[in-house]
Amino acid sequence: MTLSKQEILSRNYFLETEQAFNSDIQKQVMQMFALSSQTTSIEKEIDKMFDNFSEDFLNTIDTNTRIDLDSLLGNFSESKIPVQPIDFESYLKYLGNNVVAHSIHTSSPQFIGHMTSALPSFVRPLAKLMTAMNQNVVKIETAKALSFCEREALAMLHRLIYNFSDNFYGQHIQNNLSTLGILVSGGTVANITALWCARNAILGAKDEFLGVEKEGLGASLDFYGYKGAVIIGSDLMHYSFDKAADLMGIGTQSLIRIPTDSNNRVDIQALRQAVVECRDQNLLIIAIVGIAGTTDSGGVDSLFDIAEIAQEAHVHFHVDAAWGGPLIFSEQHRHKLAGIERADSVTIDGHKQLYLPIGIGMVFLRDPHLATAIEKQASYTMRKGSFDLGKRALEGSRPGMALFLHAGLNLIGLKGYEFLIDEGIRKTEYMADRICTMPEFELLAKPNTNLLLYRYIPEPFRELVIKNQLTEIDNQLINKFNECLQKIQRQIGHTFISRTTKSITSFGKEIPIIALRAVIANPLTKEEDIDAVLNDQIQIAAKISI
């Protein structure tokens, strides 16, 4: 087929136009990566817009906007990627109007319902530095100095937990054969990692048997003569242990959940009996879990007693201190964690009471050689004998979040964290005292840390509460009322409290109770903010019919 002269000219024009179009895109894209006066100028303009976004966001007292979720999701329904780059200004305005404007103000002093708080001022500029450096802490070749910085920060917390000798830390802090702690993305991965270490250590290689990591769980239990494997802890164990049981192949039905008392602590006698029964049934106990700060109520198990049971049974003792672990900073409250120093592994979450960004979980190991049970190598990375942090961790590539941890420990310091912990608990006790003096509310448990459970009692039921004469139907009505109250408060968005479900024993049976859940961890929260939250609930409740 022969093209006419006009068709040839038209095709050439199209090709030239397309080439020019592609060339323009190439220039735009390369400008995003190149370091030049033009890109520096653009970055400064972006920084100004981000500073404005941040300032407005952080200065907002209301916890939420009133837009409903159905309306909001309509703003995010595009499935096609733009063909050519959008200019920065337009995109940033889009972010401001659609994302920033309707994000939850977790730093608000009246947002006291979740374990997320205001952050110290050094975090924001440090985040920019961390992003610019873009270190990948899986390997020493992509995180040269930061690998040692991370190990140092973890050693500082390890010493606070276990308080071993100067000689111990001198020997292990920067020893590539030792692991004092592993930094991960959160408490869930930390708990999974601890149990992974425990399982692999107890079902390790022996004689001609190659160990669980190579031969699998079923073959390992057969070789060692067990009928099954279990993890034992209280019925308030975090749901990350369900994930761990699933991933390790023992199944969630092999989580043995021991009842808790009215103070949300595991029943020690029942725990001891469960260990005996597992032994009688020839079940391998991978670990016994103690909780230092339950997620729903902040309760702390008797860690010393659990340590005794674990030691007698020669079982790995893990403490989930994701929430309550930082009590070790406080001279006044550290005694609540007595026994934590006997744990084989401890989880602490940096984004909770260490006041660091989300994405910093840690597991600490009493035995600096325990993590060799999960060590993996590869020819292209994580070579044997190297300082590569990824060889003894579940996650591969991960950012340099250790910068925040190292900065927090140094810039806030031991006494600074002690102040933050003591203040959080003091203000929680203030809220508990206020609730006890207000007829509208019922305190459901005395706070052990800085979490608080209570509920609103509609006027017709208040006398029955005082006389302890509520029926099951009464509690069901109060539950519906509190659920409605919490949802309306969240939707209005002036203040925020979360909710959970607890069980109480009444008339010889377990009855579920909808509880309002306060988390007093924000340093910016004052007594008047707590009063504002309670008064907001009273005003909302006045408009709810039973």
GIBEL-V877469 format. One line per field, one symbol per residue. phi: phi as a letter, one per 40 degrees, with the letter a starting at -180 (. if undefined). Layout:
phi: ???
This chain:
phi: .bcccccccccccccccccccccccdccccccbccaccccccccccdcccccdccccccccdcacccccccccccbbcbbcdcbdccdcccccccccbbccbcccccccbcbbbcbbcbccccccccccccccfcbccaccbadcccccccccccccdcccbfccdcdcccbdbcccbbcabcbciccccccccccdcccccbccafcccgccbbgcdccccccgbcibbbbaccbdcccccccccccgcgcccccbcdbcccgbccccccccccccccccfbcccabbbbbhcccbgcbccccccdccccccfbcbbbcbdccdcccccccbddcbdhcccccabbbbcccccfbcchbbabbbcccbccccbcbbaccafcdgccccccbacccdaccccdcccccccccgdcccddccccccccccccccccccbccbbccacccbbbabaacbddcbccccccfbccccdccccccccccdcccdcccgcbabcaabbbbcafgacbcbcbcbbbbbccccbdcccccccccccccccbbcc
